[in-house]
């Protein structure tokens, strides 16, 4: 319940300012047991009764061998993770904007709440489904392309896309490699062309933030550290409480360094549980990672309306926390983000030790084992 405690604290601090919760897939982990859905809703009631609770579909709500979209390359990707639910409880228990749906391959009603978008303040939010067809000429691909084309950047200078399985991650996930390849091939060009500000992902039960990039290449930075390309910042935020994955790719034959080194594109990563805040004003969008173990800010990135990406300074956790909470309460449109499963055990944290100042970014805080 640690995640819920800190999120509830933030909501109470915000008062009547615009805010909502975003839960990016793997909602209840019920996997066919309806009583777990009831338990989950009881768990989130303290926050879901106060602010809107937005969701997108994950593998544990949908995947089953009878589902109709299971291309040859995805046999290892889409398996039995949904426990036979086929998206039915997810569709009936939530009512998201839009009218997206997809047949289930069973006698059950079509799955709903797959992809949709809306504006809140100065941010345009797009939710997508990584579990159903997103390839060119599919209904979802056409929706994503037309939706991003239609964004009025004078009204909403920031665009945030959210989906379950990440396009980028350094965590162990060879099973999803064929899916990520297609996402990079078909979705990333849309994100780059239409200048998506941030792409947020779940699935991997860790927090990891990448440099602004495309095709694994960080944006070019000028000598003064300012970005010369408007590329999306990708962040994996699946660290609310489920802990059954390896922290990072294991390397058991290296005793002194038992995990694969953190690549330079990964600016910050940790195995600690927590949640993220997304705070927006007309001038800038701020993504903030808060750790459950102490309720303090451990990573932060700011993106200006011009597209320039900044990192927080070298303040201590307490100093960052104090300034961030003050800015959070004074801000305009405000979004609290995360996934809430309620487990509270912490894992070892790792962050990139070397300075990345040559690209214009520096880590806010280093987490040591």
Buried (B, 14 or more C-beta within 10 A) or exposed (E): BBBBEBBBEBBEEBEEBBBBBBBBBBBBBBBEBEEBBEEBBEBBEBBBEBBEBBBBBBBBBBBBEEBEBBEEEBEEBBBEBBBBBBBBBBBEBBEBEBEBBBBBBBEBBBBBBBBBBBEBBBBBBBBBBBBBBBBEEBBBBEBBBEBBEEBEEEEBBBBBBBBBBBBBBBBBBEEBEBBBEBBBEBBBEBBBEBBBBBBBBBBBBBBBBBBBBBEEEBBEBEEEBBBEBBBBBBBBBBBBBBBEBBBBBEEEEEEEEEBEBBEBBBBBBBBBBBBBBBBBBEEBBBBBBBBBBBBBBBBBBBBBBEBBBBBBEEBEBEBBBBBBBEEBBEBBBBBBBBBBBBBBEBBEBBBBEEEBEEBBBBBBBEBEE
